[in-house]
Amino acid sequence: MVAPIRVLVIDDDDVARELLASTLERIGHEVFQLPSAIGATRMISQHSIDAVVVDVMLPDISGDKLARLLRQNSRGSTLAIVLVSSRPIEELRSLATAANADAVVPKNKIRSHLGTVVETAYYARRGPSA
């Protein structure tokens, strides 16, 4: 197992957020949760977050717009960002590219793909010695 990654999960749907969090916790990562983007930068700073998993469809700001804003932050270059959505994969990939997010996970692939995708994105940003 890899060293635990500190992951912030942002999703306004309680069930989806819990699925995202429990999937990552089950493989040993430390997970923090928010129901919206409000407070995300503060939580990233306070808890030394390594990765953010964010739903594209949030009520206050879209996940891809949040990803763009996070990239402008001082820690943005090392923060792994993964977009999740039930949108078609081609659309999700396009949003991720435009937002400079590291990866995408369709909501129907969370259980099978999320852990690996987050770990891959994290090590791509930090390097294998992280």
FIPAFI-886106 format. One record per residue: residue in one letter; y, x, z of N, C-alpha, C, O in turn. Coordinates in pm, 1 decimal, always signed. Each point is the difference from the previous one (the first is absolute). Layout:
NODE  aa      n_py      n_px      n_pz     ca_py     ca_px     ca_pz      c_py      c_px      c_pz      o_py      o_px      o_pz
NODE   a         Y         X         Z         Y         X         Z         Y         X         Z         Y         X         Z
...
END
This chain:
NODE  aa      n_py      n_px      n_pz     ca_py     ca_px     ca_pz      c_py      c_px      c_pz      o_py      o_px      o_pz
NODE   m    -119.3     +83.6      +0.0    +119.3     -83.6      +0.0    +125.5     +87.9      +0.0      +2.3    +108.4     +58.3
NODE   v     +99.3    -157.3    -123.9    +127.4     +70.1      -2.2     +73.0     -23.5    +132.2     -34.2     -91.3     +75.1
NODE   a    +133.4    +173.2     -47.9     +82.0     -21.3    +120.1     +71.1    -134.5     -12.7     +33.5     -41.8    -110.9
NODE   p     -10.1     -26.2    +223.0     +66.9    -130.4      -6.7    +138.4     +10.1     -64.5     +77.5     +91.6     +27.5
NODE   i     -50.2    -186.8    -112.1    +129.1     -11.7     -66.6     +74.6    -113.1     +68.7     -59.0    -103.5     +31.0
NODE   r    +186.8    +121.9      -7.2     +83.4    -104.1     +62.4     +56.9     -86.7    -112.2     +84.2     +44.3     -78.1
NODE   v    -131.8    -168.6     +71.7     +31.0     -88.6    -111.4     +80.2    -120.7     +48.3     -35.1     -63.7     +99.3
NODE   l    +142.5     +33.6    -170.5     +76.0    -121.7     +22.7     -41.9    -101.3    -105.2     +10.8     +25.6    -119.9
NODE   v     -59.1    -141.8    +165.8     -40.3    -108.9     -88.4    +107.8    -107.8      +6.1     +36.0     -46.6    +108.1
NODE   i     +15.4      +7.1    -225.0    +103.7    -103.2      -6.2     -47.5    -111.9     -91.7     -17.6     +18.8    -120.4
NODE   d      -2.8    -135.7    +180.4     -40.7    -118.5     -76.5     +41.2    -122.6     +79.2     -26.6      -7.7    +119.9
NODE   d     +91.1     -88.2    -184.5     +45.3    -119.7     +70.1    -112.8     -98.8     +28.3     +16.6     -89.3     +83.1
NODE   d    -129.7    +103.3    -149.7    -115.6     -86.3     +23.4     -82.1     +59.4    +114.3     -52.7    +110.6     -12.1
NODE   d     +41.8    -183.7    +122.7     -69.9     +51.0    +119.1    -144.8     +38.1     -29.1     -47.0    +104.2     +45.8
NODE   v     -23.5    -187.2    -121.1    -140.9     +26.5     -30.0     -13.6    +125.6     -86.2     -84.2     +85.7     +27.1
NODE   a    +166.0     -75.3    -129.0      -4.9    +117.4     -87.5     +37.3    +126.5     +76.8     -64.1    +103.9     -15.7
NODE   r    +168.0    -113.0     +98.5     +43.3    +116.0     +78.8    -111.0     +46.2     +93.5     -23.7    +119.9     +14.3
NODE   e     -44.0    -214.3     +49.0    -109.7     +35.4     +91.4    -116.4     +62.8     -77.2     -62.9     +93.8     +48.9
NODE   l     +34.0    -144.3    -168.3    -105.9     +59.2     -82.3     +35.6    +143.4     -37.8     -83.8     +89.6     +10.0
NODE   l    +207.1     -67.7     -53.1     +44.7    +135.7     -34.0     -13.7     +92.2    +121.2     -55.6    +109.4      -9.6
NODE   a    +107.6    -155.6    +123.9      -2.3     +82.4    +121.4    -142.0     +28.2     +46.2     -33.9    +114.6     +29.7
NODE   s     -48.5    -216.5     -23.3    -136.9     +19.5     +51.0     -81.7     +88.8     -92.7     -84.8     +76.3     +46.4
NODE   t    +109.1     -85.4    -176.9     -70.4     +85.9     -96.0     +31.7    +147.2     +27.1     -89.0     +84.9      -3.5
NODE   l    +214.3     -56.0     +30.1     +41.1    +138.7     +27.0     -40.9     +45.5    +139.6     -40.6    +114.9     +17.9
NODE   e     +50.6    -202.7     +80.5     -41.1     +35.3    +136.9    -149.7     +28.4      +7.5     -43.4     +89.7     +72.3
NODE   r     -34.2    -165.8    -146.7    -145.9     +14.7      +1.0     -42.8    +139.6     -44.9    -105.4     +48.5     +41.1
NODE   i    +186.0     +16.2    -125.0     -35.5    +135.9     -43.9     +75.9    +106.9     +78.4      -1.1    +117.6     -36.2
NODE   g     +67.3    -160.4    +144.5     +55.9     +96.8     +93.3    +148.2     +29.4      -9.4     +48.4     +91.9     +65.9
NODE   h     +24.5    -166.8    -145.5    +142.9     +26.0     -11.5     +78.9     -79.4    +103.7     -44.5    -104.7     +46.9
NODE   e    +161.3    +155.7     -12.4     +88.1     -67.4     +95.4     +95.1     -89.0     -80.1     +71.9     +47.3     -88.0
NODE   v     -72.7    -176.4    +119.7     +73.2     -96.1     -81.7    +108.7     -70.3     +80.4     -20.9     -41.8    +113.9
NODE   f    +136.9     +30.1    -176.4    +113.0     -74.7     +53.8     +25.5    -112.7     -98.9     -23.8     +16.0    -119.7
NODE   q     +72.4    -130.7    +168.9     +16.2    -115.3     -87.6    +138.1     -61.5     +10.6     +61.0      -2.9    +106.9
NODE   l     -12.8     -46.2    -220.6    +124.0     -78.1      -5.5     -21.2    -118.4     -94.5     -68.1     +12.8    -101.7
NODE   p    +127.2    -128.9    +135.8     -11.1    -116.4     -88.0    +105.8      -1.9    -110.9      -4.0     -86.1     -87.9
NODE   s     +97.3    +179.4     +91.7    +102.3      +9.6    -104.4     +50.4    +144.2      -4.0     -39.7     +83.9     +81.0
NODE   a    +127.2     -57.8    -176.5     +55.3    +135.3     -14.6    +101.2     +32.7    +109.4     +35.7    +116.3     +18.8
NODE   i     +10.2    -217.3     +52.4     +99.9     +22.3    +105.2     -59.0     +90.1    +107.9    -104.6     -30.5     +57.1
NODE   g    +171.2    +139.7     -30.2     -45.4     +94.6    +101.0     -93.7    +107.5     -51.9     -46.0     +84.0     +77.3
NODE   a     +16.7     -85.1    -207.0     -96.0     +96.8     -55.0     +47.8    +143.9     +15.0     -76.6     +85.7     +44.1
NODE   t    +201.2     -57.6     -79.9     +46.5    +139.4      +8.4      +3.3     +47.7    +144.9     -30.1    +115.9     +28.2
NODE   r     +66.4    -204.4     +62.8      +1.4     +37.7    +141.9    -141.9     +31.1     +48.8     -21.9     +98.8     +70.1
NODE   m     -74.4    -184.4    -107.8    -137.7     +22.3     +42.7     -56.1    +128.1     -61.9     -72.4     +74.2     +66.5
NODE   i    +104.7     -48.1    -191.5     -46.4    +122.4     -66.2     +50.0    +122.0     +76.4     -74.7     +95.1     +23.0
NODE   s    +199.1     -98.7     +15.1     +60.3    +110.4     +73.2     -55.1     +12.4    +142.1     -38.4    +109.0     +42.6
NODE   q     +34.7    -218.8     +29.5     -43.5      +1.4    +141.0    -145.2     +40.6     +18.0     -34.7     +65.5     +98.3
NODE   h     -50.0    -104.2    -192.4    -144.0     +22.4     +15.7     -55.8    +106.4     -94.1    -121.7     +13.9     -12.2
NODE   s    +208.2     +60.1     -53.4     -42.4    +105.7     -92.9    -106.2     -51.2     -97.7    -107.3     +58.5     -14.0
NODE   i    +139.6    -167.1     -51.6     -92.3     -63.8     -94.4     -26.6     +93.7    -117.4     +91.3     +64.8     -51.3
NODE   d    -217.8     -58.7      +9.5     -41.8     +83.2    -112.5      -9.7     -77.5    -130.5     +23.1     +54.5    -107.9
NODE   a     -57.8    -183.7    +119.3     -23.5     -81.5    -119.1     +45.8    -142.9     +25.2      -4.4     -49.4    +112.6
NODE   v     +48.3     -15.8    -219.7     +41.0    -140.0      +7.9     -82.4     -78.3    -101.4      -8.8     +36.7    -117.2
NODE   v     -50.9    -144.8    +164.7     -70.7     -94.1     -87.1     +83.7    -126.8      +2.4     +16.3     -62.0    +105.1
NODE   v     +37.0     +23.1    -220.4     +93.8    -111.8      -3.1     -36.4    -100.7    -108.6     -30.4     +35.9    -113.8
NODE   d     +34.5    -162.3    +152.8     -21.2    -109.1     -94.4    +120.3      -7.9     -93.2    +113.5     +18.4     +43.8
NODE   v    -136.7     -45.0    -168.8    +109.0     -10.3     -96.4     +85.3    -124.0     +28.1    +122.2      +4.6     -14.4
NODE   m    -184.6    -113.5     +53.9     +71.0    -126.7     +19.1     +37.9     -19.6    +146.8     -75.5     -60.1     +76.5
NODE   l    +190.6    +110.1     -38.1     +53.4     -19.3    +134.2    +119.7     -93.9      -8.2     +66.2      -5.8    -103.6
NODE   p     -37.1     -68.2    +211.0    +110.8     -95.5      -6.1    +139.2     +63.3      -1.8     +92.1     -56.7     -58.8
NODE   d     -74.9    +172.1    +121.5    +133.2     +58.8     +11.8     +33.9     +98.1    -111.4    +113.8      +3.6     -46.9
NODE   i    -210.0     +74.7      +4.7     +16.9     +97.7    -107.9    -138.6     +24.5     -57.9     -98.6      +3.4     +73.5
NODE   s     +91.0     +13.7    -203.8    -132.3     +23.1     -58.7     -53.2    +136.9     +43.1     +76.7     +92.2     +28.1
NODE   g    -207.2     -81.5     -23.6     -62.6    +125.4     +40.9     +34.4    +116.3     -90.3     +13.7    +112.9     +47.1
NODE   d      +0.6    -138.5    -176.2     +35.4    +108.7     -91.1    +143.9     +45.3     +22.8     +29.5    +119.0     -11.3
NODE   k     +60.8    -212.4     +43.3    +138.4     +39.4     +31.8      +3.4     +78.8    +130.4     +74.7     +97.1     +12.1
NODE   l    -155.3    -138.7     +85.5      -8.6     +74.8    +125.6     -50.4    +141.8     -27.0     +51.5     +95.8     +57.7
NODE   a    -150.0     -81.8    -143.7     -52.5    +132.9     -34.0    +110.2     +88.6     -57.2     +10.4    +117.4     +35.5
NODE   r     +72.0    -173.6    -124.0    +112.1     +76.6     -56.2     +95.1     +46.9    +109.4     +43.1    +115.3      +0.7
NODE   l     -10.6    -205.9     +92.3     +90.0     +35.9    +109.7     -61.4    +107.5     +89.9     +69.5     +92.1     +43.1
NODE   l    -197.7    -103.5     -15.0     -66.1     +99.2     +85.4      -0.2    +137.9     -64.9     +11.8    +100.9     +69.5
NODE   r     -25.0     -95.3    -201.7      +2.0    +128.4     -70.6    +135.3     +68.6     +13.9      +8.0    +122.6      -7.4
NODE   q     +98.4    -199.7     +27.5    +134.1     +57.0     +14.5     +23.3     +53.7    +141.0     +94.3     +75.8     +22.4
NODE   n    -178.7    -114.1     +72.1     +11.0     +43.4    +139.0     -37.8    +147.9      +8.9     -67.3     +52.5     -88.6
NODE   s    +110.2     +13.7    +194.5     -28.2    +142.9     +15.8    -149.9     +30.3      +5.7     -41.4    +108.4     -41.0
NODE   r     -40.9    -201.3     +90.9    -144.0     +23.2      +6.0     -71.3     -54.3    -122.5    -122.4      +9.0      -9.9
NODE   g    +197.5     -64.8     -82.7     -58.9     -68.1    -114.2     -90.3     +83.9     -87.7     -92.3     -52.7     -62.2
NODE   s    +117.3    +181.5     +56.2     -81.1     +83.4     -89.1    -140.8     +25.0     +53.8     -91.1     +29.7     -77.3
NODE   t     +72.5     -41.3    +208.5    -133.5     +23.4     +56.1     -71.9    -128.8     +38.5    -117.1      +4.1     +37.5
NODE   l    +183.7    -115.6     -46.0     -57.4    -128.4     +38.6     -87.9     -54.0    -112.8     +46.2     -17.7    -112.7
NODE   a    -172.3      -8.2    +143.9     -89.7     -61.9     -98.3     +29.3    -149.5      -1.4      +4.5     -63.0    +105.6
NODE   i     +15.2      +6.1    -223.1     +32.0    -141.8     -12.0    -100.8     -67.1     -92.2     -20.6     +42.0    -113.9
NODE   v     -42.1    -147.8    +166.2    -100.6     -75.4     -74.6     +45.6    -145.3      -7.9     +27.4     -62.8    +102.2
NODE   l     -19.4     +10.0    -223.9     +35.2    -140.3     -20.2    -127.3     -83.6      -8.6     -97.5     +39.9     -63.8
NODE   v     +99.6    -155.7    +128.5    -111.5     -94.3     -11.1     +54.0    -133.0     -50.4    +113.0     -38.5     +30.2
NODE   s    -195.7     -30.6    -107.2     +41.9    -128.2     -54.8    -119.1     -69.3     -63.8    -100.3     +62.9     -33.8
NODE   s    +113.5    -192.7     +18.2    -100.3     -75.9     -75.1     +42.2     -14.2    -146.3     -68.1     -66.5     -78.0
NODE   r    +179.2    +128.3     +40.9     +45.3      -1.3    -139.9    -100.2     +75.5     -87.3     -80.7     +77.5     +51.2
NODE   p     +85.5     -99.8    -182.1     -88.9     +74.5     -90.7     +21.0    +151.1     +16.3    +112.0     +45.8     +22.6
NODE   i    -219.6     +29.9     -34.3      +3.7    +143.7     +26.5     +98.8     +73.2     -90.7     +64.6     +94.8     +44.5
NODE   e     -51.3    -136.2    -169.5     +93.3     +66.5     -90.5    +143.7     -17.0     +49.6     +79.0     +94.4      -3.2
NODE   e     -45.9    -215.0     +49.1    +133.4     -26.6     +53.1     +23.3     +79.7    +127.8    +108.3     +54.8     +20.5
NODE   l    -209.3     -48.4     +65.0      +9.4     +74.3    +125.6     +22.0    +148.8     -27.4     +82.9     +63.8     +64.9
NODE   r    -155.8      -9.7    -159.2     +16.8    +142.8     -35.3    +139.2     +27.4     -55.9     +60.0    +103.3     +29.6
NODE   s      -9.4    -195.0    -109.5    +133.8     +15.2     -56.6    +106.1      -0.7    +109.9     +92.1     +81.6      -2.0
NODE   l    -104.8    -173.6     +97.9     +93.1      -4.4    +112.9      -6.5    +129.7     +80.8    +102.8     +53.5     +41.4
NODE   a    -223.2      -4.3     -19.8     -17.9    +123.4     +77.8     +63.5    +119.2     -70.5     +64.1     +83.2     +64.1
NODE   t     -81.3     -74.7    -193.2     +58.8    +109.6     -76.0    +152.2      -4.4      +9.2     +64.5    +102.1     +24.0
NODE   a      -8.1    -220.0     -43.1    +145.4     -15.1      +5.5     +55.1     +30.7    +139.4    +112.4     +48.4     +13.1
NODE   a    -191.0     -76.3     +90.3     +45.0     +21.2    +138.0     -36.5    +137.7     +54.0     +35.6     +33.5    +113.0
NODE   n    -106.4     +46.8    -192.6     -47.9    +130.6     +43.9     -95.8     -12.0    +118.6      -3.7     +86.6     +87.4
NODE   a     -73.5    -195.3     -86.1    -105.8     -15.1    +100.3    -118.7     +84.4     -44.4     -14.8     +30.2    -118.4
NODE   d     -69.2      +7.4    +213.6    -111.0     +89.3     -30.5    -120.8     -69.3     -59.4     -72.3     +57.8     -81.1
NODE   a     +50.5    -183.2    +122.1    -123.4     -66.2     -41.6     +13.2    -150.7     +18.5     +95.5     -49.6     +59.7
NODE   v    -194.0     -20.8    -112.5      -6.7    -144.9     +13.9    -140.5     -40.7     +41.3     -98.2     +68.5     -28.8
NODE   v     +91.7    -182.4     +97.4    -129.2     -59.6     +32.9     +13.0    -151.1     -19.2     +80.7     -64.5     +66.8
NODE   p    -159.9      +8.6    -157.7      +0.1    -145.1     -13.0     -53.9     -62.1    +129.9     -88.8     +56.5     +64.0
NODE   k    +142.0    -170.9     -26.2     -41.3     -60.6    +127.1    -149.1     -31.1      +4.8     -58.5      -2.4    +108.3
NODE   n      -4.2     -21.3    -223.2    -143.6     -28.2      +1.2     -85.3    +126.8     +12.3    -122.8      -8.3      +1.9
NODE   k    +186.2    +124.6      +6.6     -71.6    +127.8     +13.8     +34.6     +71.2    +130.8     -32.5    +117.6     +16.3
NODE   i     +97.5    -186.4     +76.1     +44.8     +65.1    +123.6    -115.8     +62.7     +76.0      +4.5    +118.5     +32.9
NODE   r    -106.7    -195.4      -5.0    -112.0     +52.4     +80.7     -66.8    +121.1     -65.6     -36.8     +95.3     +68.7
NODE   s     +21.3     -98.9    -199.2     -74.0    +106.7     -67.3     +85.2    +120.2     -40.4     -53.6    +109.8     -14.7
NODE   h    +184.9    -127.1      -3.6     +81.5    +107.9     -55.3    +111.6     +53.0     +89.6     +41.1    +115.1     -15.1
NODE   l      +8.6    -196.3    +107.6    +122.7     +35.9     +71.6      -8.4    +133.9     +72.2     +90.2     +82.5     -14.2
NODE   g    -194.7     -59.2     +90.1     -11.2    +124.6     +76.6      +6.6    +123.2     -87.8     +76.0     +92.9     +27.5
NODE   t    -154.5     -92.2    -131.7      -2.6    +114.6     -91.4    +133.7     +19.3     -69.4     +47.0    +112.7     -15.6
NODE   v     +14.5    -223.3     -26.1    +128.0      +9.1     -70.3    +108.8     +55.6     +91.6     +78.3     +85.3     -41.8
NODE   v     -72.8    -132.7    +166.2    +100.1     +49.7     +95.4     -21.5    +148.2     +27.7     +95.7     +77.4      +1.0
NODE   e    -220.1     -37.4     +21.3     -30.1    +140.4     +27.8     +34.8     +88.5    -119.6     +58.0    +107.3     +16.9
NODE   t     -92.6    -151.3    -135.7     +30.9     +76.9    -120.6    +151.3     +16.0     -17.7     +48.6    +109.2     -29.7
NODE   a     +24.4    -217.9     +48.0    +146.0      +5.2     -13.2     +61.2     +91.5    +106.2     +91.5     +77.2     -28.9
NODE   y    -142.1     -86.4    +150.4     +50.7     +82.7    +110.1     -19.2    +148.8     -30.8     +94.0     +78.5     +12.0
NODE   y    -214.7     -40.0     -51.4     -27.0    +141.5     -26.4     +69.9     +49.3    -126.0     +33.5    +118.1      -9.5
NODE   a     -11.0    -205.8     -86.6     +75.0     +39.9    -119.0    +144.9     +32.7     +36.6     +59.9     +90.8     -57.7
NODE   r      -4.2    -164.4    +153.1    +138.1     +22.9     +44.9     +10.4    +119.8     +94.4     +97.9     +74.6      -5.0
NODE   r    -197.4     -56.1     +90.1      +8.4    +101.8    +105.3     -76.3    +126.4     -29.4     +31.5    +105.9     +54.3
NODE   g    -131.0    -115.3    -139.1     -86.8    +114.4     -26.5    -121.8      -4.8     +90.4      +4.7     -62.3    +106.1
NODE   p    -112.7    +125.9    -145.3    -127.6      -8.4     +73.4      +2.9     +63.1    +138.8     -88.9     -26.6     +80.8
NODE   s    +187.1    +108.2     -51.6      +4.6     +62.9    +133.0     +62.7     -91.7    +104.0      +7.1     +35.8    +117.6
NODE   a     +38.5    -154.1    -159.4     +65.3     -94.4     +93.2     -96.3     -51.1    +104.7     +38.5     -79.6     +85.6
END
